Amino acid sequence: MGQANFEWAEGYTKRFGLVYVDFQNQERTPKQSFYFVQQVIRDNTVPDS
């Protein structure tokens, strides 16, 4: 199985994206990465590490 297709084998168990979705009630919760991307967009720059 190729690297690009690895996630397909995991089904819905692997979580990607900027927002966590609870499949039971469809509630969405922003992840830390969401706030990072939000800051990058707002400030138009990538913060120093």
PDB file of N, CA, C and O in Angstrom:
ATOM      1  N   MET A   1       0.856  -1.175   0.000  1.00  0.00           N
ATOM      2  CA  MET A   1       0.000   0.000   0.000  1.00  0.00           C
ATOM      3  C   MET A   1       0.897   1.231   0.000  1.00  0.00           C
ATOM      4  O   MET A   1       1.848   1.309   0.778  1.00  0.00           O
ATOM      5  N   GLY A   2       0.605   2.170  -0.848  1.00  0.00           N
ATOM      6  CA  GLY A   2       1.412   3.379  -0.953  1.00  0.00           C
ATOM      7  C   GLY A   2       1.206   4.319   0.223  1.00  0.00           C
ATOM      8  O   GLY A   2       0.171   4.280   0.888  1.00  0.00           O
ATOM      9  N   GLN A   3       2.182   5.149   0.469  1.00  0.00           N
ATOM     10  CA  GLN A   3       2.117   6.114   1.569  1.00  0.00           C
ATOM     11  C   GLN A   3       0.899   7.029   1.442  1.00  0.00           C
ATOM     12  O   GLN A   3       0.237   7.321   2.438  1.00  0.00           O
ATOM     13  N   ALA A   4       0.604   7.477   0.242  1.00  0.00           N
ATOM     14  CA  ALA A   4      -0.515   8.401   0.049  1.00  0.00           C
ATOM     15  C   ALA A   4      -1.859   7.740   0.343  1.00  0.00           C
ATOM     16  O   ALA A   4      -2.834   8.431   0.637  1.00  0.00           O
ATOM     17  N   ASN A   5      -1.922   6.432   0.267  1.00  0.00           N
ATOM     18  CA  ASN A   5      -3.181   5.725   0.486  1.00  0.00           C
ATOM     19  C   ASN A   5      -3.295   5.134   1.886  1.00  0.00           C
ATOM     20  O   ASN A   5      -4.292   4.477   2.188  1.00  0.00           O
ATOM     21  N   PHE A   6      -2.313   5.346   2.740  1.00  0.00           N
ATOM     22  CA  PHE A   6      -2.313   4.737   4.065  1.00  0.00           C
ATOM     23  C   PHE A   6      -3.563   5.122   4.857  1.00  0.00           C
ATOM     24  O   PHE A   6      -4.147   4.280   5.538  1.00  0.00           O
ATOM     25  N   GLU A   7      -3.973   6.381   4.772  1.00  0.00           N
ATOM     26  CA  GLU A   7      -5.115   6.850   5.557  1.00  0.00           C
ATOM     27  C   GLU A   7      -6.404   6.133   5.184  1.00  0.00           C
ATOM     28  O   GLU A   7      -7.277   5.949   6.032  1.00  0.00           O
ATOM     29  N   TRP A   8      -6.532   5.731   3.932  1.00  0.00           N
ATOM     30  CA  TRP A   8      -7.758   5.079   3.487  1.00  0.00           C
ATOM     31  C   TRP A   8      -8.023   3.798   4.263  1.00  0.00           C
ATOM     32  O   TRP A   8      -9.177   3.452   4.519  1.00  0.00           O
ATOM     33  N   ALA A   9      -6.974   3.100   4.635  1.00  0.00           N
ATOM     34  CA  ALA A   9      -7.119   1.849   5.368  1.00  0.00           C
ATOM     35  C   ALA A   9      -7.604   2.088   6.795  1.00  0.00           C
ATOM     36  O   ALA A   9      -8.122   1.172   7.434  1.00  0.00           O
ATOM     37  N   GLU A  10      -7.442   3.305   7.299  1.00  0.00           N
ATOM     38  CA  GLU A  10      -7.811   3.620   8.677  1.00  0.00           C
ATOM     39  C   GLU A  10      -9.284   3.986   8.830  1.00  0.00           C
ATOM     40  O   GLU A  10      -9.786   4.070   9.951  1.00  0.00           O
ATOM     41  N   GLY A  11      -9.971   4.201   7.731  1.00  0.00           N
ATOM     42  CA  GLY A  11     -11.382   4.574   7.806  1.00  0.00           C
ATOM     43  C   GLY A  11     -11.573   5.894   8.534  1.00  0.00           C
ATOM     44  O   GLY A  11     -10.877   6.868   8.247  1.00  0.00           O
ATOM     45  N   TYR A  12     -12.506   5.934   9.471  1.00  0.00           N
ATOM     46  CA  TYR A  12     -12.779   7.163  10.217  1.00  0.00           C
ATOM     47  C   TYR A  12     -12.014   7.228  11.533  1.00  0.00           C
ATOM     48  O   TYR A  12     -12.287   8.098  12.360  1.00  0.00           O
ATOM     49  N   THR A  13     -11.060   6.321  11.739  1.00  0.00           N
ATOM     50  CA  THR A  13     -10.340   6.316  13.006  1.00  0.00           C
ATOM     51  C   THR A  13      -9.229   7.346  13.054  1.00  0.00           C
ATOM     52  O   THR A  13      -8.887   7.814  14.140  1.00  0.00           O
ATOM     53  N   LYS A  14      -8.654   7.717  11.923  1.00  0.00           N
ATOM     54  CA  LYS A  14      -7.628   8.760  11.880  1.00  0.00           C
ATOM     55  C   LYS A  14      -8.314  10.109  11.764  1.00  0.00           C
ATOM     56  O   LYS A  14      -9.232  10.284  10.963  1.00  0.00           O
ATOM     57  N   ARG A  15      -7.868  11.051  12.562  1.00  0.00           N
ATOM     58  CA  ARG A  15      -8.488  12.377  12.576  1.00  0.00           C
ATOM     59  C   ARG A  15      -7.540  13.390  11.948  1.00  0.00           C
ATOM     60  O   ARG A  15      -6.418  13.584  12.416  1.00  0.00           O
ATOM     61  N   PHE A  16      -8.007  14.030  10.884  1.00  0.00           N
ATOM     62  CA  PHE A  16      -7.256  15.066  10.205  1.00  0.00           C
ATOM     63  C   PHE A  16      -8.051  16.355  10.282  1.00  0.00           C
ATOM     64  O   PHE A  16      -9.201  16.359  10.721  1.00  0.00           O
ATOM     65  N   GLY A  17      -7.446  17.433   9.861  1.00  0.00           N
ATOM     66  CA  GLY A  17      -8.181  18.685   9.771  1.00  0.00           C
ATOM     67  C   GLY A  17      -7.961  19.603  10.951  1.00  0.00           C
ATOM     68  O   GLY A  17      -7.199  19.298  11.869  1.00  0.00           O
ATOM     69  N   LEU A  18      -8.633  20.717  10.911  1.00  0.00           N
ATOM     70  CA  LEU A  18      -8.483  21.772  11.905  1.00  0.00           C
ATOM     71  C   LEU A  18      -9.560  21.728  12.981  1.00  0.00           C
ATOM     72  O   LEU A  18      -9.445  22.399  14.006  1.00  0.00           O
ATOM     73  N   VAL A  19     -10.601  20.944  12.749  1.00  0.00           N
ATOM     74  CA  VAL A  19     -11.729  20.885  13.676  1.00  0.00           C
ATOM     75  C   VAL A  19     -12.049  19.426  13.978  1.00  0.00           C
ATOM     76  O   VAL A  19     -12.174  18.605  13.070  1.00  0.00           O
ATOM     77  N   TYR A  20     -12.179  19.113  15.268  1.00  0.00           N
ATOM     78  CA  TYR A  20     -12.596  17.773  15.681  1.00  0.00           C
ATOM     79  C   TYR A  20     -14.114  17.690  15.578  1.00  0.00           C
ATOM     80  O   TYR A  20     -14.821  18.588  16.036  1.00  0.00           O
ATOM     81  N   VAL A  21     -14.613  16.617  14.980  1.00  0.00           N
ATOM     82  CA  VAL A  21     -16.059  16.407  14.859  1.00  0.00           C
ATOM     83  C   VAL A  21     -16.444  15.182  15.676  1.00  0.00           C
ATOM     84  O   VAL A  21     -15.901  14.095  15.478  1.00  0.00           O
ATOM     85  N   ASP A  22     -17.384  15.367  16.593  1.00  0.00           N
ATOM     86  CA  ASP A  22     -17.948  14.257  17.353  1.00  0.00           C
ATOM     87  C   ASP A  22     -19.043  13.650  16.486  1.00  0.00           C
ATOM     88  O   ASP A  22     -20.075  14.279  16.254  1.00  0.00           O
ATOM     89  N   PHE A  23     -18.822  12.429  16.008  1.00  0.00           N
ATOM     90  CA  PHE A  23     -19.766  11.810  15.083  1.00  0.00           C
ATOM     91  C   PHE A  23     -21.097  11.447  15.749  1.00  0.00           C
ATOM     92  O   PHE A  23     -22.089  11.216  15.057  1.00  0.00           O
ATOM     93  N   GLN A  24     -21.128  11.397  17.074  1.00  0.00           N
ATOM     94  CA  GLN A  24     -22.374  11.067  17.767  1.00  0.00           C
ATOM     95  C   GLN A  24     -23.379  12.220  17.709  1.00  0.00           C
ATOM     96  O   GLN A  24     -24.567  12.012  17.463  1.00  0.00           O
ATOM     97  N   ASN A  25     -22.880  13.445  17.941  1.00  0.00           N
ATOM     98  CA  ASN A  25     -23.807  14.582  17.997  1.00  0.00           C
ATOM     99  C   ASN A  25     -23.461  15.696  17.003  1.00  0.00           C
ATOM    100  O   ASN A  25     -24.097  16.749  17.002  1.00  0.00           O
ATOM    101  N   GLN A  26     -22.462  15.463  16.166  1.00  0.00           N
ATOM    102  CA  GLN A  26     -22.019  16.417  15.145  1.00  0.00           C
ATOM    103  C   GLN A  26     -21.447  17.710  15.726  1.00  0.00           C
ATOM    104  O   GLN A  26     -21.302  18.698  15.006  1.00  0.00           O
ATOM    105  N   GLU A  27     -21.120  17.714  17.026  1.00  0.00           N
ATOM    106  CA  GLU A  27     -20.505  18.893  17.641  1.00  0.00           C
ATOM    107  C   GLU A  27     -19.089  19.056  17.113  1.00  0.00           C
ATOM    108  O   GLU A  27     -18.342  18.086  16.986  1.00  0.00           O
ATOM    109  N   ARG A  28     -18.734  20.291  16.810  1.00  0.00           N
ATOM    110  CA  ARG A  28     -17.414  20.589  16.270  1.00  0.00           C
ATOM    111  C   ARG A  28     -16.609  21.384  17.287  1.00  0.00           C
ATOM    112  O   ARG A  28     -17.109  22.333  17.891  1.00  0.00           O
ATOM    113  N   THR A  29     -15.339  20.977  17.470  1.00  0.00           N
ATOM    114  CA  THR A  29     -14.448  21.623  18.414  1.00  0.00           C
ATOM    115  C   THR A  29     -13.145  21.962  17.706  1.00  0.00           C
ATOM    116  O   THR A  29     -12.480  21.065  17.190  1.00  0.00           O
ATOM    117  N   PRO A  30     -12.760  23.244  17.669  1.00  0.00           N
ATOM    118  CA  PRO A  30     -11.503  23.611  17.016  1.00  0.00           C
ATOM    119  C   PRO A  30     -10.306  22.979  17.731  1.00  0.00           C
ATOM    120  O   PRO A  30     -10.258  22.932  18.960  1.00  0.00           O
ATOM    121  N   LYS A  31      -9.346  22.495  16.945  1.00  0.00           N
ATOM    122  CA  LYS A  31      -8.101  21.949  17.483  1.00  0.00           C
ATOM    123  C   LYS A  31      -7.092  23.085  17.636  1.00  0.00           C
ATOM    124  O   LYS A  31      -7.344  24.197  17.171  1.00  0.00           O
ATOM    125  N   GLN A  32      -5.945  22.822  18.287  1.00  0.00           N
ATOM    126  CA  GLN A  32      -4.901  23.835  18.426  1.00  0.00           C
ATOM    127  C   GLN A  32      -4.435  24.313  17.060  1.00  0.00           C
ATOM    128  O   GLN A  32      -4.119  25.490  16.885  1.00  0.00           O
ATOM    129  N   SER A  33      -4.391  23.405  16.093  1.00  0.00           N
ATOM    130  CA  SER A  33      -3.954  23.776  14.743  1.00  0.00           C
ATOM    131  C   SER A  33      -4.893  24.811  14.124  1.00  0.00           C
ATOM    132  O   SER A  33      -4.456  25.636  13.322  1.00  0.00           O
ATOM    133  N   PHE A  34      -6.163  24.778  14.481  1.00  0.00           N
ATOM    134  CA  PHE A  34      -7.123  25.767  13.990  1.00  0.00           C
ATOM    135  C   PHE A  34      -6.694  27.171  14.393  1.00  0.00           C
ATOM    136  O   PHE A  34      -6.694  28.095  13.579  1.00  0.00           O
ATOM    137  N   TYR A  35      -6.326  27.315  15.664  1.00  0.00           N
ATOM    138  CA  TYR A  35      -5.945  28.632  16.165  1.00  0.00           C
ATOM    139  C   TYR A  35      -4.618  29.098  15.572  1.00  0.00           C
ATOM    140  O   TYR A  35      -4.416  30.295  15.368  1.00  0.00           O
ATOM    141  N   PHE A  36      -3.713  28.158  15.294  1.00  0.00           N
ATOM    142  CA  PHE A  36      -2.452  28.503  14.633  1.00  0.00           C
ATOM    143  C   PHE A  36      -2.726  29.052  13.236  1.00  0.00           C
ATOM    144  O   PHE A  36      -2.214  30.111  12.871  1.00  0.00           O
ATOM    145  N   VAL A  37      -3.527  28.338  12.459  1.00  0.00           N
ATOM    146  CA  VAL A  37      -3.846  28.784  11.098  1.00  0.00           C
ATOM    147  C   VAL A  37      -4.612  30.104  11.144  1.00  0.00           C
ATOM    148  O   VAL A  37      -4.390  30.979  10.306  1.00  0.00           O
ATOM    149  N   GLN A  38      -5.498  30.252  12.103  1.00  0.00           N
ATOM    150  CA  GLN A  38      -6.237  31.502  12.258  1.00  0.00           C
ATOM    151  C   GLN A  38      -5.276  32.677  12.473  1.00  0.00           C
ATOM    152  O   GLN A  38      -5.459  33.745  11.888  1.00  0.00           O
ATOM    153  N   GLN A  39      -4.257  32.477  13.309  1.00  0.00           N
ATOM    154  CA  GLN A  39      -3.276  33.530  13.572  1.00  0.00           C
ATOM    155  C   GLN A  39      -2.454  33.839  12.324  1.00  0.00           C
ATOM    156  O   GLN A  39      -2.193  35.006  12.031  1.00  0.00           O
ATOM    157  N   VAL A  40      -2.044  32.807  11.589  1.00  0.00           N
ATOM    158  CA  VAL A  40      -1.275  33.006  10.359  1.00  0.00           C
ATOM    159  C   VAL A  40      -2.081  33.841   9.370  1.00  0.00           C
ATOM    160  O   VAL A  40      -1.546  34.766   8.758  1.00  0.00           O
ATOM    161  N   ILE A  41      -3.353  33.524   9.212  1.00  0.00           N
ATOM    162  CA  ILE A  41      -4.201  34.264   8.275  1.00  0.00           C
ATOM    163  C   ILE A  41      -4.414  35.697   8.757  1.00  0.00           C
ATOM    164  O   ILE A  41      -4.321  36.645   7.977  1.00  0.00           O
ATOM    165  N   ARG A  42      -4.700  35.841  10.042  1.00  0.00           N
ATOM    166  CA  ARG A  42      -4.965  37.173  10.600  1.00  0.00           C
ATOM    167  C   ARG A  42      -3.742  38.086  10.488  1.00  0.00           C
ATOM    168  O   ARG A  42      -3.863  39.246  10.093  1.00  0.00           O
ATOM    169  N   ASP A  43      -2.550  37.551  10.840  1.00  0.00           N
ATOM    170  CA  ASP A  43      -1.331  38.357  10.874  1.00  0.00           C
ATOM    171  C   ASP A  43      -0.590  38.378   9.542  1.00  0.00           C
ATOM    172  O   ASP A  43       0.349  39.152   9.357  1.00  0.00           O
ATOM    173  N   ASN A  44      -1.017  37.525   8.617  1.00  0.00           N
ATOM    174  CA  ASN A  44      -0.374  37.423   7.304  1.00  0.00           C
ATOM    175  C   ASN A  44       1.109  37.084   7.420  1.00  0.00           C
ATOM    176  O   ASN A  44       1.926  37.545   6.623  1.00  0.00           O
ATOM    177  N   THR A  45       1.444  36.277   8.417  1.00  0.00           N
ATOM    178  CA  THR A  45       2.822  35.837   8.623  1.00  0.00           C
ATOM    179  C   THR A  45       2.820  34.584   9.490  1.00  0.00           C
ATOM    180  O   THR A  45       1.870  34.329  10.231  1.00  0.00           O
ATOM    181  N   VAL A  46       3.888  33.809   9.390  1.00  0.00           N
ATOM    182  CA  VAL A  46       4.043  32.620  10.230  1.00  0.00           C
ATOM    183  C   VAL A  46       4.832  33.029  11.466  1.00  0.00           C
ATOM    184  O   VAL A  46       5.917  33.595  11.332  1.00  0.00           O
ATOM    185  N   PRO A  47       4.319  32.760  12.671  1.00  0.00           N
ATOM    186  CA  PRO A  47       5.029  33.171  13.887  1.00  0.00           C
ATOM    187  C   PRO A  47       6.354  32.430  14.042  1.00  0.00           C
ATOM    188  O   PRO A  47       6.521  31.318  13.541  1.00  0.00           O
ATOM    189  N   ASP A  48       7.285  33.062  14.739  1.00  0.00           N
ATOM    190  CA  ASP A  48       8.572  32.420  15.021  1.00  0.00           C
ATOM    191  C   ASP A  48       8.349  31.209  15.908  1.00  0.00           C
ATOM    192  O   ASP A  48       7.431  31.178  16.727  1.00  0.00           O
ATOM    193  N   SER A  49       9.209  30.208  15.730  1.00  0.00           N
ATOM    194  CA  SER A  49       9.066  29.002  16.558  1.00  0.00           C
ATOM    195  C   SER A  49       9.914  29.094  17.794  1.00  0.00           C
ATOM    196  O   SER A  49       9.920  28.170  18.609  1.00  0.00           O
TER     197      SER A  49
END
